[in-house]
Amino acid sequence: MTRRKIILTRRLPPRVEERAARDYDAILNPEDRILPMDELLAMADGMDALLIGSSEKFTADALARLPQSVKILATFSAGLDHIDIAAAKARGVRIGNTPDAVTVATAEIAMLCMLGAARRSWEGQKMLRDRQWFGSHSTQLLGRRLDNKRLGIFGMGKIGQAVAKRARGFDMAIHYRNRSRLTPAEEQGAIYHDSLDSLLAVSDVLSINAPSTPETQGMLNAAAIAKMPSGAIVVNTARGDLVVDEDLIAALKSGQIAYAGLDVFRGEPRINDGYYDLPNTFLLPHMGSATIEARDEMGFAALDNIDAVLAGKEPPFAVV
């Protein structure tokens, strides 16, 4: 029997590639070279499915040129901002993502960013590595405790709820803003805010956990920051374009925002130069889902989507 043909556009964890090669005539990318879209579309002719990453930008033009043989684009991500969903619907190609696989790992990174920022971890690391630690004293690297602080969560989906679960262990009071209010069982005592302004006003710590949409992009700007308590902490593990970098950098310099823990950036991997020299920032290179468990689960979920569509079934993580 002729084996179905798929392309894995990026290098993926070994167990994921082994399953793909076992079940399909799979083209892998061991060099992890980012394929130009014209080259990828040419390779896709005669393929049944593509397992893509967020580096592949499927615009309306790219989707219009996608060979008809391709039945599904399975993305190795929870986010979908690299795919024109409306154009995918018009083209009739199925889209599947991995919404559950990243939840725990990303929530853990949010807590790492929160603690790393509040406890001035980067400054402590730098002091040690620069051999500038000459002994502790009573006012050295004074940061903030998290207990009894009000944590404002912008975006209370699965990741936001996982952040709230972990923050409760630090005795934080949970507030949130979401497109719709959660059920009492889901809230677990968290306080719902019907506007962003209301949430900002009480956020001693703000954790951004919302997807990038036209409504959320640039939500943390100078006007929003001015509504937060002086000396607040900002954490972003969602998408970089939810933050206006210049405004956050200015607030970090003025002290309106005391610290920031950031795992995502607009234009990454090229980030705003203003962040590099700010000592009160804890910066990570978009490693929210970077655990063995999460990346394997992401790959398996993407392959589950492909398996289902090519078998004529509904994919478990269908978007389109």
DRENDO-1510 file (C-alpha; in Angstrom, 1 decimal, always signed):
<recs>
REC; n; res; u; v; w
REC; 1; MET; +0.0; +0.0; +0.0 .
REC; 2; THR; +1.3; +3.5; -0.9 .
REC; 3; ARG; +2.3; +5.4; +2.2 .
REC; 4; ARG; +1.0; +8.9; +2.8 .
REC; 5; LYS; +3.5; +11.7; +2.3 .
REC; 6; ILE; +4.2; +14.4; +4.9 .
REC; 7; ILE; +6.8; +17.1; +5.4 .
REC; 8; LEU; +8.1; +18.1; +8.8 .
REC; 9; THR; +9.3; +21.7; +8.2 .
REC; 10; ARG; +11.5; +21.9; +11.3 .
REC; 11; ARG; +13.7; +19.5; +13.2 .
REC; 12; LEU; +11.5; +18.0; +15.9 .
REC; 13; PRO; +12.2; +15.8; +19.0 .
REC; 14; PRO; +13.6; +12.4; +18.2 .
REC; 15; ARG; +10.6; +10.4; +19.3 .
REC; 16; VAL; +8.3; +12.6; +17.2 .
REC; 17; GLU; +10.5; +12.1; +14.1 .
REC; 18; GLU; +10.7; +8.4; +14.7 .
REC; 19; ARG; +6.9; +8.1; +14.8 .
REC; 20; ALA; +6.5; +10.3; +11.7 .
REC; 21; ALA; +9.0; +8.1; +9.8 .
REC; 22; ARG; +7.4; +4.9; +11.0 .
REC; 23; ASP; +3.9; +5.9; +9.9 .
REC; 24; TYR; +4.5; +8.0; +6.8 .
REC; 25; ASP; +6.8; +8.7; +3.9 .
REC; 26; ALA; +8.2; +11.6; +5.8 .
REC; 27; ILE; +10.5; +14.4; +4.6 .
REC; 28; LEU; +12.5; +15.6; +7.7 .
REC; 29; ASN; +14.6; +18.7; +8.2 .
REC; 30; PRO; +17.7; +17.5; +10.2 .
REC; 31; GLU; +19.5; +20.7; +9.5 .
REC; 32; ASP; +16.5; +22.7; +10.9 .
REC; 33; ARG; +16.8; +25.1; +8.0 .
REC; 34; ILE; +13.9; +27.6; +7.8 .
REC; 35; LEU; +12.4; +26.9; +4.3 .
REC; 36; PRO; +11.5; +29.9; +2.2 .
REC; 37; MET; +7.8; +29.7; +1.5 .
REC; 38; ASP; +8.2; +29.3; -2.3 .
REC; 39; GLU; +10.5; +26.3; -1.7 .
REC; 40; LEU; +8.1; +24.8; +0.8 .
REC; 41; LEU; +5.1; +25.1; -1.5 .
REC; 42; ALA; +7.1; +23.5; -4.3 .
REC; 43; MET; +8.0; +20.6; -2.0 .
REC; 44; ALA; +4.4; +20.3; -0.9 .
REC; 45; ASP; +3.2; +19.3; -4.3 .
REC; 46; GLY; +1.9; +15.7; -4.0 .
REC; 47; MET; +2.1; +15.8; -0.2 .
REC; 48; ASP; -0.8; +14.8; +2.0 .
REC; 49; ALA; +0.1; +16.9; +5.1 .
REC; 50; LEU; +2.5; +19.4; +6.5 .
REC; 51; LEU; +3.7; +19.5; +10.1 .
REC; 52; ILE; +4.7; +23.1; +10.4 .
REC; 53; GLY; +6.1; +25.5; +13.0 .
REC; 54; SER; +5.5; +29.1; +13.9 .
REC; 55; SER; +8.4; +30.0; +11.6 .
REC; 56; GLU; +6.2; +29.2; +8.6 .
REC; 57; LYS; +4.0; +32.1; +7.8 .
REC; 58; PHE; +0.9; +30.9; +6.0 .
REC; 59; THR; -0.6; +34.1; +4.7 .
REC; 60; ALA; -3.6; +34.3; +2.4 .
REC; 61; ASP; -1.3; +34.3; -0.6 .
REC; 62; ALA; +0.6; +31.2; +0.6 .
REC; 63; LEU; -2.6; +29.3; +1.3 .
REC; 64; ALA; -4.0; +30.2; -2.1 .
REC; 65; ARG; -0.9; +28.6; -3.6 .
REC; 66; LEU; -0.9; +25.5; -1.4 .
REC; 67; PRO; -1.1; +22.4; -3.5 .
REC; 68; GLN; -4.6; +20.7; -3.4 .
REC; 69; SER; -3.0; +17.5; -2.3 .
REC; 70; VAL; -2.4; +18.9; +1.1 .
REC; 71; LYS; -5.3; +18.1; +3.4 .
REC; 72; ILE; -4.0; +19.5; +6.7 .
REC; 73; LEU; -1.5; +21.9; +8.2 .
REC; 74; ALA; -0.7; +20.6; +11.6 .
REC; 75; THR; +1.1; +23.3; +13.5 .
REC; 76; PHE; +3.6; +22.5; +16.3 .
REC; 77; SER; +2.3; +25.3; +18.4 .
REC; 78; ALA; -0.7; +26.4; +20.5 .
REC; 79; GLY; -0.6; +29.8; +18.9 .
REC; 80; LEU; -2.1; +30.5; +15.4 .
REC; 81; ASP; -0.9; +34.0; +14.6 .
REC; 82; HIS; +1.4; +32.6; +11.8 .
REC; 83; ILE; -1.7; +31.2; +9.9 .
REC; 84; ASP; -4.4; +33.2; +8.1 .
REC; 85; ILE; -7.3; +31.2; +9.5 .
REC; 86; ALA; -10.0; +32.8; +7.3 .
REC; 87; ALA; -7.9; +32.1; +4.2 .
REC; 88; ALA; -7.4; +28.5; +5.4 .
REC; 89; LYS; -11.2; +28.1; +5.7 .
REC; 90; ALA; -11.6; +29.6; +2.2 .
REC; 91; ARG; -9.0; +27.2; +0.8 .
REC; 92; GLY; -10.7; +24.2; +2.6 .
REC; 93; VAL; -7.5; +23.0; +4.3 .
REC; 94; ARG; -7.8; +21.6; +7.8 .
REC; 95; ILE; -5.7; +23.3; +10.6 .
REC; 96; GLY; -4.8; +21.6; +13.8 .
REC; 97; ASN; -2.8; +22.9; +16.7 .
REC; 98; THR; -1.5; +21.7; +20.1 .
REC; 99; PRO; -3.4; +23.7; +22.7 .
REC; 100; ASP; -3.0; +21.4; +25.7 .
REC; 101; ALA; +0.6; +20.3; +25.4 .
REC; 102; VAL; +2.2; +23.7; +26.4 .
REC; 103; THR; +0.0; +24.5; +29.4 .
REC; 104; VAL; +2.0; +23.2; +32.3 .
REC; 105; ALA; +5.4; +24.2; +30.9 .
REC; 106; THR; +4.3; +27.7; +30.0 .
REC; 107; ALA; +2.7; +28.2; +33.4 .
REC; 108; GLU; +6.0; +27.1; +35.0 .
REC; 109; ILE; +7.9; +29.6; +32.9 .
REC; 110; ALA; +5.5; +32.4; +34.0 .
REC; 111; MET; +6.2; +31.6; +37.6 .
REC; 112; LEU; +10.0; +31.5; +36.8 .
REC; 113; CYS; +9.7; +35.0; +35.2 .
REC; 114; MET; +7.6; +36.2; +38.1 .
REC; 115; LEU; +10.1; +35.1; +40.7 .
REC; 116; GLY; +13.1; +35.9; +38.6 .
REC; 117; ALA; +11.9; +39.5; +38.2 .
REC; 118; ALA; +10.7; +40.0; +41.8 .
REC; 119; ARG; +13.8; +38.6; +43.4 .
REC; 120; ARG; +16.2; +40.4; +41.0 .
REC; 121; SER; +17.7; +37.1; +39.8 .
REC; 122; TRP; +19.5; +38.4; +36.8 .
REC; 123; GLU; +21.4; +41.0; +38.9 .
REC; 124; GLY; +22.4; +38.3; +41.3 .
REC; 125; GLN; +23.6; +36.0; +38.5 .
REC; 126; LYS; +25.5; +38.8; +36.9 .
REC; 127; MET; +27.1; +39.8; +40.2 .
REC; 128; LEU; +28.4; +36.3; +40.7 .
REC; 129; ARG; +29.5; +35.7; +37.1 .
REC; 130; ASP; +31.3; +39.0; +37.0 .
REC; 131; ARG; +33.0; +38.1; +40.3 .
REC; 132; GLN; +31.6; +41.1; +42.0 .
REC; 133; TRP; +30.1; +39.4; +45.0 .
REC; 134; PHE; +32.1; +40.4; +48.1 .
REC; 135; GLY; +29.7; +39.1; +50.7 .
REC; 136; SER; +26.0; +39.8; +51.6 .
REC; 137; HIS; +24.7; +42.8; +53.5 .
REC; 138; SER; +21.3; +43.9; +54.7 .
REC; 139; THR; +20.3; +46.0; +51.7 .
REC; 140; GLN; +21.9; +44.0; +48.9 .
REC; 141; LEU; +19.6; +43.1; +46.0 .
REC; 142; LEU; +16.4; +43.7; +47.9 .
REC; 143; GLY; +13.5; +42.4; +45.8 .
REC; 144; ARG; +9.8; +41.7; +46.5 .
REC; 145; ARG; +7.9; +38.8; +48.0 .
REC; 146; LEU; +5.0; +37.4; +46.2 .
REC; 147; ASP; +2.7; +36.5; +49.1 .
REC; 148; ASN; -0.3; +38.8; +49.6 .
REC; 149; LYS; +0.3; +40.5; +46.3 .
REC; 150; ARG; -2.5; +40.8; +43.8 .
REC; 151; LEU; -1.8; +38.9; +40.6 .
REC; 152; GLY; -3.7; +40.2; +37.6 .
REC; 153; ILE; -4.0; +37.5; +34.9 .
REC; 154; PHE; -4.9; +38.9; +31.4 .
REC; 155; GLY; -6.3; +35.9; +29.6 .
REC; 156; MET; -7.7; +33.2; +31.8 .
REC; 157; GLY; -7.6; +30.2; +29.4 .
REC; 158; LYS; -5.9; +27.0; +30.2 .
REC; 159; ILE; -2.5; +28.6; +30.7 .
REC; 160; GLY; -3.9; +31.5; +32.7 .
REC; 161; GLN; -5.7; +29.0; +35.0 .
REC; 162; ALA; -2.5; +27.0; +35.4 .
REC; 163; VAL; -0.6; +30.1; +36.4 .
REC; 164; ALA; -3.4; +30.9; +38.9 .
REC; 165; LYS; -3.1; +27.4; +40.4 .
REC; 166; ARG; +0.6; +27.8; +41.0 .
REC; 167; ALA; +0.3; +31.4; +42.2 .
REC; 168; ARG; -2.1; +30.3; +44.9 .
REC; 169; GLY; +0.7; +28.2; +46.3 .
REC; 170; PHE; +2.6; +31.5; +46.8 .
REC; 171; ASP; -0.4; +33.0; +48.7 .
REC; 172; MET; -1.2; +35.5; +46.0 .
REC; 173; ALA; -4.7; +37.0; +45.5 .
REC; 174; ILE; -5.9; +36.1; +42.0 .
REC; 175; HIS; -7.7; +38.6; +39.7 .
REC; 176; TYR; -8.4; +38.1; +36.1 .
REC; 177; ARG; -9.8; +39.6; +32.8 .
REC; 178; ASN; -11.1; +37.2; +30.2 .
REC; 179; ARG; -13.4; +37.4; +27.2 .
REC; 180; SER; -16.0; +35.6; +29.2 .
REC; 181; ARG; -16.3; +34.9; +32.9 .
REC; 182; LEU; -15.3; +31.5; +34.2 .
REC; 183; THR; -17.6; +29.3; +36.1 .
REC; 184; PRO; -17.3; +29.4; +39.9 .
REC; 185; ALA; -15.6; +26.0; +39.9 .
REC; 186; GLU; -13.0; +27.3; +37.4 .
REC; 187; GLU; -12.5; +30.6; +39.2 .
REC; 188; GLN; -11.7; +28.9; +42.5 .
REC; 189; GLY; -12.1; +32.3; +44.2 .
REC; 190; ALA; -10.4; +34.4; +41.6 .
REC; 191; ILE; -12.0; +37.9; +41.1 .
REC; 192; TYR; -13.3; +38.7; +37.7 .
REC; 193; HIS; -12.9; +42.1; +36.1 .
REC; 194; ASP; -15.2; +43.2; +33.3 .
REC; 195; SER; -12.6; +45.7; +31.9 .
REC; 196; LEU; -8.8; +45.8; +31.4 .
REC; 197; ASP; -8.6; +49.1; +33.2 .
REC; 198; SER; -10.2; +47.5; +36.3 .
REC; 199; LEU; -7.7; +44.7; +36.3 .
REC; 200; LEU; -4.7; +47.0; +35.8 .
REC; 201; ALA; -5.7; +49.1; +38.8 .
REC; 202; VAL; -5.3; +46.2; +41.2 .
REC; 203; SER; -2.4; +44.3; +39.5 .
REC; 204; ASP; +0.7; +44.4; +41.8 .
REC; 205; VAL; +1.9; +41.7; +39.4 .
REC; 206; LEU; +0.4; +41.5; +35.8 .
REC; 207; SER; +0.8; +38.2; +34.0 .
REC; 208; ILE; -0.1; +38.3; +30.3 .
REC; 209; ASN; -1.5; +35.0; +29.0 .
REC; 210; ALA; -3.8; +36.0; +26.2 .
REC; 211; PRO; -3.4; +35.1; +22.5 .
REC; 212; SER; -2.3; +37.7; +19.9 .
REC; 213; THR; -5.3; +39.2; +18.2 .
REC; 214; PRO; -6.2; +42.6; +16.7 .
REC; 215; GLU; -7.9; +43.3; +20.0 .
REC; 216; THR; -5.0; +42.4; +22.3 .
REC; 217; GLN; -2.0; +43.6; +20.3 .
REC; 218; GLY; -0.4; +46.6; +22.0 .
REC; 219; MET; -2.7; +46.2; +25.1 .
REC; 220; LEU; +0.2; +47.1; +27.5 .
REC; 221; ASN; +1.0; +50.6; +26.4 .
REC; 222; ALA; +1.9; +53.8; +28.2 .
REC; 223; ALA; -1.8; +54.5; +29.0 .
REC; 224; ALA; -2.3; +51.0; +30.4 .
REC; 225; ILE; +0.9; +51.1; +32.4 .
REC; 226; ALA; -0.1; +54.4; +34.0 .
REC; 227; LYS; -3.2; +52.7; +35.4 .
REC; 228; MET; -1.2; +50.1; +37.3 .
REC; 229; PRO; +0.1; +50.5; +40.9 .
REC; 230; SER; +3.5; +52.2; +41.0 .
REC; 231; GLY; +6.3; +49.7; +41.3 .
REC; 232; ALA; +4.2; +46.8; +39.7 .
REC; 233; ILE; +5.8; +43.8; +38.1 .
REC; 234; VAL; +5.0; +42.7; +34.5 .
REC; 235; VAL; +5.3; +39.2; +33.2 .
REC; 236; ASN; +4.7; +38.2; +29.6 .
REC; 237; THR; +4.8; +34.6; +28.4 .
REC; 238; ALA; +2.1; +34.9; +25.7 .
REC; 239; ARG; +3.1; +36.9; +22.6 .
REC; 240; GLY; +5.5; +39.8; +22.3 .
REC; 241; ASP; +3.2; +42.0; +20.3 .
REC; 242; LEU; +0.9; +42.4; +23.2 .
REC; 243; VAL; +3.4; +44.8; +24.7 .
REC; 244; VAL; +4.5; +48.2; +23.3 .
REC; 245; ASP; +8.2; +47.8; +24.1 .
REC; 246; GLU; +9.2; +51.5; +24.1 .
REC; 247; ASP; +6.5; +52.2; +26.7 .
REC; 248; LEU; +7.4; +49.3; +29.0 .
REC; 249; ILE; +11.1; +50.2; +28.7 .
REC; 250; ALA; +10.4; +53.8; +29.7 .
REC; 251; ALA; +8.3; +52.6; +32.6 .
REC; 252; LEU; +11.1; +50.3; +33.8 .
REC; 253; LYS; +13.5; +53.2; +33.7 .
REC; 254; SER; +11.2; +55.5; +35.6 .
REC; 255; GLY; +10.2; +53.0; +38.3 .
REC; 256; GLN; +6.5; +53.0; +37.4 .
REC; 257; ILE; +7.2; +49.3; +36.6 .
REC; 258; ALA; +9.7; +48.0; +39.1 .
REC; 259; TYR; +10.6; +44.7; +37.3 .
REC; 260; ALA; +9.6; +42.7; +34.3 .
REC; 261; GLY; +10.0; +39.0; +33.5 .
REC; 262; LEU; +9.7; +38.4; +29.7 .
REC; 263; ASP; +9.9; +35.2; +27.7 .
REC; 264; VAL; +8.5; +36.6; +24.4 .
REC; 265; PHE; +9.2; +39.7; +22.4 .
REC; 266; ARG; +8.0; +41.6; +19.4 .
REC; 267; GLY; +10.1; +40.8; +16.4 .
REC; 268; GLU; +12.0; +38.0; +18.1 .
REC; 269; PRO; +14.7; +36.9; +17.9 .
REC; 270; ARG; +15.7; +40.5; +17.3 .
REC; 271; ILE; +14.4; +42.3; +20.3 .
REC; 272; ASN; +14.3; +45.9; +21.3 .
REC; 273; ASP; +17.8; +47.0; +22.2 .
REC; 274; GLY; +16.5; +48.9; +25.2 .
REC; 275; TYR; +15.9; +45.7; +27.2 .
REC; 276; TYR; +19.5; +44.5; +27.1 .
REC; 277; ASP; +20.9; +47.1; +29.5 .
REC; 278; LEU; +18.0; +47.2; +32.0 .
REC; 279; PRO; +19.1; +45.5; +35.2 .
REC; 280; ASN; +15.5; +45.1; +36.4 .
REC; 281; THR; +14.5; +42.7; +33.6 .
REC; 282; PHE; +14.6; +39.0; +33.7 .
REC; 283; LEU; +14.7; +37.9; +30.1 .
REC; 284; LEU; +14.4; +34.4; +28.5 .
REC; 285; PRO; +14.6; +33.3; +24.8 .
REC; 286; HIS; +10.9; +32.2; +24.3 .
REC; 287; MET; +11.4; +28.9; +26.1 .
REC; 288; GLY; +7.9; +28.6; +27.6 .
REC; 289; SER; +7.3; +25.1; +26.2 .
REC; 290; ALA; +10.9; +24.0; +26.2 .
REC; 291; THR; +10.6; +20.8; +28.2 .
REC; 292; ILE; +11.1; +17.3; +26.9 .
REC; 293; GLU; +7.6; +16.4; +28.0 .
REC; 294; ALA; +5.9; +19.4; +26.4 .
REC; 295; ARG; +7.8; +19.2; +23.1 .
REC; 296; ASP; +7.1; +15.4; +22.7 .
REC; 297; GLU; +3.4; +16.0; +23.6 .
REC; 298; MET; +3.2; +18.8; +21.0 .
REC; 299; GLY; +4.7; +16.7; +18.3 .
REC; 300; PHE; +2.4; +13.7; +19.1 .
REC; 301; ALA; -0.6; +16.0; +19.1 .
REC; 302; ALA; +0.3; +17.4; +15.7 .
REC; 303; LEU; +0.7; +13.8; +14.4 .
REC; 304; ASP; -2.6; +12.9; +16.0 .
REC; 305; ASN; -4.2; +15.7; +14.0 .
REC; 306; ILE; -2.6; +14.4; +10.8 .
REC; 307; ASP; -3.5; +10.8; +11.5 .
REC; 308; ALA; -7.2; +11.7; +12.0 .
REC; 309; VAL; -7.6; +13.9; +8.9 .
REC; 310; LEU; -5.9; +11.4; +6.6 .
REC; 311; ALA; -8.1; +8.6; +8.0 .
REC; 312; GLY; -11.2; +10.7; +7.2 .
REC; 313; LYS; -11.9; +11.4; +10.9 .
REC; 314; GLU; -12.2; +14.6; +12.9 .
REC; 315; PRO; -8.8; +15.7; +14.3 .
REC; 316; PRO; -8.7; +15.9; +18.1 .
REC; 317; PHE; -7.3; +19.5; +18.1 .
REC; 318; ALA; -9.1; +21.0; +15.1 .
REC; 319; VAL; -9.0; +24.7; +14.5 .
REC; 320; VAL; -10.3; +24.7; +10.9 .
</recs>
